[in-house]
Amino acid sequence: MATATVNYSSNTSITCSVASTASSATFVAGRESNEIDNTTDKFMDATVRGKVTVGTTPTANTQINVYVWGSDVSLATTAIDTLDGTDSAETLTNTGVLYSALRLLAVITVTAATSDISYDFPPSSVAARFGGAMPKFWGLYVAHSTGVNLHATGGNHFFEFVGIKYDVA
């Protein structure tokens, strides 16, 4: 009888430079990550975790939302609204994209109006956001409603993933 075991990749950094990202009450302005190409590694899943640091005197009880997008084609070829698969500031032109093409991966609640607080979010499954199937291409979109820009130092934020495969022996 065959036995399946989990095979985890090493932690891989996701380029998403959220330093100084402006606040957006409707989450339509934010930052997208570089596209992650899963056509070579063919991970069955990936878990994403990270840390975001607020700026000076954020508004309490606001949110930092981390979304994931997935596609069967590279966004360099076919963009999703303004998302083109490159680490850049974006303002979505179609607010429906937040609810149709993007999947909410993590919600970070800013609990206090205290400057420079770092908020970590735990590993979250990408495949689970797409009905259990891993997209060929995927990436992040991060937006927040804290009322102030995120912390300006890039090293105070990070995003990374661990790819998951299964070995059968």
C-alpha positions as CSV (number, residue, x, y, z in Angstrom):
1,M,0.0,0.0,0.0
2,A,1.4,3.4,-1.0
3,T,1.9,6.1,1.7
4,A,1.7,9.8,0.9
5,T,3.8,12.3,2.9
6,V,3.9,16.0,2.8
7,N,7.0,17.6,1.1
8,Y,7.4,21.3,2.0
9,S,9.6,23.7,0.0
10,S,11.8,26.2,1.7
11,N,10.4,29.6,2.6
12,T,10.3,31.8,-0.5
13,S,10.1,35.5,-0.3
14,I,7.2,37.3,-2.2
15,T,8.2,40.7,-3.6
16,C,5.5,43.1,-2.4
17,S,6.9,46.5,-1.4
18,V,4.1,47.8,0.8
19,A,6.3,50.4,2.6
20,S,4.4,53.8,2.6
21,T,1.3,52.3,0.9
22,A,-1.5,54.8,1.2
23,S,-4.7,54.0,3.0
24,S,-7.9,53.3,1.0
25,A,-11.2,53.2,2.8
26,T,-12.7,51.0,0.1
27,F,-9.6,48.9,-0.5
28,V,-9.4,49.7,-4.2
29,A,-6.0,51.3,-3.8
30,G,-3.2,49.1,-2.7
31,R,-0.1,47.2,-3.7
32,E,0.3,44.1,-5.8
33,S,3.1,41.6,-5.6
34,N,5.2,40.1,-8.3
35,E,3.5,37.2,-10.0
36,I,4.4,33.7,-8.8
37,D,4.7,31.1,-11.6
38,N,3.6,27.7,-10.4
39,T,4.0,26.0,-13.8
40,T,7.5,24.7,-13.1
41,D,7.3,23.7,-9.4
42,K,3.7,22.5,-9.7
43,F,2.9,22.9,-6.0
44,M,-0.4,21.3,-4.9
45,D,-0.8,24.2,-2.4
46,A,1.2,27.1,-0.9
47,T,0.8,28.7,2.4
48,V,1.4,32.4,2.7
49,R,2.4,34.3,5.8
50,G,3.7,37.7,6.5
51,K,4.0,40.9,8.6
52,V,2.7,44.4,8.0
53,T,3.7,47.4,10.1
54,V,1.4,50.4,10.5
55,G,2.6,54.0,10.2
56,T,2.2,56.9,12.5
57,T,-1.0,57.1,14.5
58,P,-3.3,54.7,12.6
59,T,-7.0,54.6,13.3
60,A,-8.0,51.8,15.6
61,N,-10.4,49.1,14.5
62,T,-9.4,49.4,10.9
63,Q,-8.1,46.6,8.6
64,I,-5.2,45.5,6.5
65,N,-6.5,43.1,3.9
66,V,-4.3,40.6,2.1
67,Y,-5.9,39.2,-1.1
68,V,-4.6,36.5,-3.5
69,W,-5.4,36.4,-7.2
70,G,-5.0,33.3,-9.4
71,S,-5.0,32.9,-13.2
72,D,-4.4,30.2,-15.8
73,V,-2.3,32.8,-17.8
74,S,0.4,35.2,-16.8
75,L,-0.8,38.6,-16.0
76,A,2.0,39.9,-18.2
77,T,-0.2,38.6,-21.0
78,T,-3.7,39.2,-19.6
79,A,-4.1,41.6,-16.8
80,I,-6.8,41.5,-14.1
81,D,-8.1,45.1,-14.1
82,T,-4.9,47.0,-13.3
83,L,-3.1,44.0,-11.8
84,D,-0.3,43.0,-14.2
85,G,1.9,40.7,-12.1
86,T,4.6,43.3,-11.1
87,D,5.3,44.7,-7.7
88,S,3.6,48.1,-7.9
89,A,1.1,50.4,-6.5
90,E,-2.3,49.9,-8.0
91,T,-5.8,51.5,-8.0
92,L,-8.4,49.1,-9.2
93,T,-10.8,50.7,-11.7
94,N,-13.5,48.1,-11.2
95,T,-14.4,47.6,-7.5
96,G,-16.1,44.4,-8.4
97,V,-12.6,42.9,-8.9
98,L,-12.3,42.8,-5.1
99,Y,-15.2,40.4,-4.9
100,S,-14.8,38.5,-8.2
101,A,-11.1,38.0,-9.1
102,L,-9.5,38.4,-5.7
103,R,-9.8,36.1,-2.8
104,L,-9.4,37.3,0.8
105,L,-6.4,35.5,2.3
106,A,-6.0,37.4,5.6
107,V,-7.7,40.2,7.5
108,I,-5.5,42.0,10.0
109,T,-7.4,44.1,12.5
110,V,-5.5,47.2,13.7
111,T,-6.3,47.1,17.3
112,A,-4.9,50.4,18.6
113,A,-4.0,53.9,17.3
114,T,-0.4,53.2,18.2
115,S,2.4,54.0,15.7
116,D,4.8,51.4,14.3
117,I,3.1,48.2,15.5
118,S,3.8,45.1,13.5
119,Y,1.0,42.7,12.7
120,D,1.8,39.1,11.7
121,F,-0.7,36.9,9.9
122,P,-0.4,33.1,10.1
123,P,0.2,30.7,7.2
124,S,-2.9,30.6,5.0
125,S,-3.6,28.2,2.1
126,V,-3.7,29.6,-1.5
127,A,-5.4,26.5,-3.0
128,A,-8.2,26.6,-0.4
129,R,-9.1,30.1,-1.8
130,F,-9.6,28.5,-5.2
131,G,-11.7,25.5,-4.3
132,G,-8.7,23.3,-3.5
133,A,-6.9,23.7,-6.9
134,M,-3.7,25.7,-7.1
135,P,-3.6,28.3,-9.9
136,K,-0.9,28.2,-12.5
137,F,0.0,31.9,-11.7
138,W,-0.9,33.8,-8.6
139,G,0.1,36.8,-6.5
140,L,-0.9,39.1,-3.7
141,Y,-2.8,42.4,-3.5
142,V,-2.6,44.3,-0.2
143,A,-4.8,47.2,0.8
144,H,-5.7,48.9,4.1
145,S,-8.0,51.4,5.7
146,T,-5.8,52.5,8.6
147,G,-6.1,56.2,7.7
148,V,-2.3,56.7,7.3
149,N,0.4,55.3,5.1
150,L,2.0,52.0,6.2
151,H,5.4,52.2,7.8
152,A,8.0,53.6,5.4
153,T,10.8,51.1,6.1
154,G,10.6,48.2,3.7
155,G,12.3,45.8,6.2
156,N,9.3,46.2,8.6
157,H,7.1,44.2,6.2
158,F,7.4,40.8,4.6
159,F,5.5,38.2,2.7
160,E,6.6,34.6,2.0
161,F,5.2,31.3,0.9
162,V,6.0,27.6,1.4
163,G,5.1,25.3,-1.5
164,I,3.5,22.0,-0.7
165,K,3.8,18.7,-2.7
166,Y,3.0,15.1,-1.8
167,D,5.5,12.3,-2.1
168,V,4.0,8.8,-2.6
169,A,6.1,5.8,-1.8
